[in-house]
Amino acid sequence: MNNSEQITVSLEVAKKLKAEGWPHKNHYFYYDTSKELADHEEVLIIIPEPSEYYGGLAAPTVEEILKVLPSSIQVYRTRARENGWTCAYAVQGILLKGKSGADVTANMWLHLKANNLLPPIII
């Protein structure tokens, strides 16, 4: 895992976010190289300005996800080797654990969206 992958959601979680309509601007994206390379893969790229779409799957960071979650949500690392990250929403009694801060925070967004608990987006 490189540094970019440590601060962004995994490819698996990026696919879940897309399926659930992640509507926010990001700096990181997974891009499918199948159009350019015969032996393709989905690679993580960074762009200089946040965008909603760059021909790939959005790979938001913890910070980008936290901007759209309730302000009382906390993300922290624990001493556990497996699932060493926790995302807590004490007001609702929700505690999620995961292998990366970005994935566990994205899973909180997914959980809140599925249960109609996301705050309204203010433009």
Phi, psi and omega per residue, in radians:
M1 nan 2.176 3.102
N2 -1.552 3.030 -3.068
N3 -1.030 -0.677 3.123
S4 -1.069 -0.754 -3.131
E5 -1.181 -0.435 3.109
Q6 -1.280 -0.492 -3.105
I7 -1.742 -0.158 3.105
T8 -1.963 2.912 3.073
V9 -1.182 2.728 3.075
S10 -1.244 2.874 3.106
L11 -1.015 -0.731 3.139
E12 -1.030 -0.800 -3.135
V13 -1.249 -0.621 3.085
A14 -1.019 -0.683 3.112
K15 -1.147 -0.675 3.103
K16 -1.156 -0.727 3.118
L17 -1.063 -0.754 3.125
K18 -1.083 -0.769 -3.131
A19 -1.074 -0.512 -3.124
E20 -1.690 0.095 3.025
G21 1.457 0.635 3.090
W22 -0.913 1.981 -2.981
P23 -1.815 0.250 -2.929
H24 -1.856 2.785 -3.119
K25 -1.357 2.498 -3.081
N26 -2.447 2.801 3.047
H27 -1.652 -0.469 -3.048
Y28 -1.922 2.519 3.097
F29 -2.508 2.594 2.912
Y30 -1.582 2.257 -3.088
Y31 -2.094 2.260 3.130
D32 -1.451 2.063 -3.081
T33 -1.535 0.205 -3.055
S34 -1.073 -0.453 3.128
K35 -1.328 -0.430 -3.094
E36 -1.754 -0.525 -3.032
L37 -2.216 2.450 3.104
A38 -1.153 -0.747 3.123
D39 -1.659 1.415 -2.961
H40 -1.531 2.836 3.023
E41 -2.701 2.927 3.064
E42 -1.690 2.078 -3.074
V43 -1.934 2.648 3.123
L44 -1.538 2.218 3.112
I45 -2.160 2.790 3.064
I46 -2.126 2.488 3.088
I47 -2.078 2.668 -3.030
P48 -1.215 -0.563 -3.127
E49 -2.065 2.429 3.116
P50 -1.025 2.484 -3.116
S51 -2.490 2.736 3.059
E52 -1.459 -0.397 -3.101
Y53 -2.697 2.339 3.089
Y54 -2.417 0.679 3.111
G55 1.260 0.425 -3.123
G56 -2.743 -2.913 3.128
L57 -1.602 2.244 3.085
A58 -1.042 2.388 3.102
A59 -2.192 1.315 -3.054
P60 -1.183 2.716 3.061
T61 -1.563 2.999 3.072
V62 -0.979 -0.794 -3.121
E63 -1.063 -0.753 -3.132
E64 -1.121 -0.624 3.140
I65 -1.299 -0.754 -3.117
L66 -1.055 -0.492 3.137
K67 -1.076 -0.422 -3.094
V68 -1.908 0.075 3.096
L69 -1.750 2.811 3.060
P70 -0.961 2.492 -3.037
S71 -1.154 -0.305 -3.130
S72 -1.456 -0.034 3.117
I73 -1.295 2.375 3.141
Q74 -2.074 2.489 3.075
V75 -2.190 2.255 -3.139
Y76 -2.645 2.768 3.139
R77 -1.697 2.405 3.108
T78 -1.873 3.085 -3.117
R79 -1.387 -0.236 -3.110
A80 -1.097 2.430 3.120
R81 -1.308 -0.790 3.082
E82 -1.589 2.428 -3.134
N83 0.866 0.906 -3.058
G84 -1.422 0.123 3.113
W85 -2.066 2.511 3.138
T86 -2.247 2.443 3.019
C87 -2.155 2.096 -3.038
A88 -2.099 2.369 3.032
Y89 -2.183 1.412 -2.995
A90 -1.023 -0.645 -3.119
V91 -0.982 -0.639 -3.136
Q92 -1.741 -0.056 -3.128
G93 1.236 0.559 -3.097
I94 -1.873 2.247 3.129
L95 -2.360 2.006 3.136
L96 -2.003 2.552 3.107
K97 -2.147 2.622 -3.138
G98 -2.838 3.065 -3.082
K99 -1.429 -0.353 3.108
S100 -2.412 2.679 3.122
G101 -1.078 -0.700 -3.128
A102 -1.161 -0.784 -3.128
D103 -1.123 -0.770 -3.099
V104 -1.181 -0.600 3.105
T105 -1.231 -0.714 3.077
A106 -1.114 -0.685 3.103
N107 -1.126 -0.542 3.041
M108 -1.144 -0.774 3.104
W109 -1.022 -0.793 3.134
L110 -1.069 -0.751 -3.139
H111 -1.124 -0.806 -3.139
L112 -1.137 -0.667 3.114
K113 -1.116 -0.793 -3.119
A114 -1.085 -0.461 -3.097
N115 -1.882 0.288 3.120
N116 0.933 0.739 -3.124
L117 -1.962 0.089 3.117
L118 -1.290 2.474 3.062
P119 -1.226 2.727 3.098
P120 -1.123 2.547 3.107
I121 -1.414 2.174 3.120
I122 -1.761 2.158 -3.114
I123 -1.761 nan nan
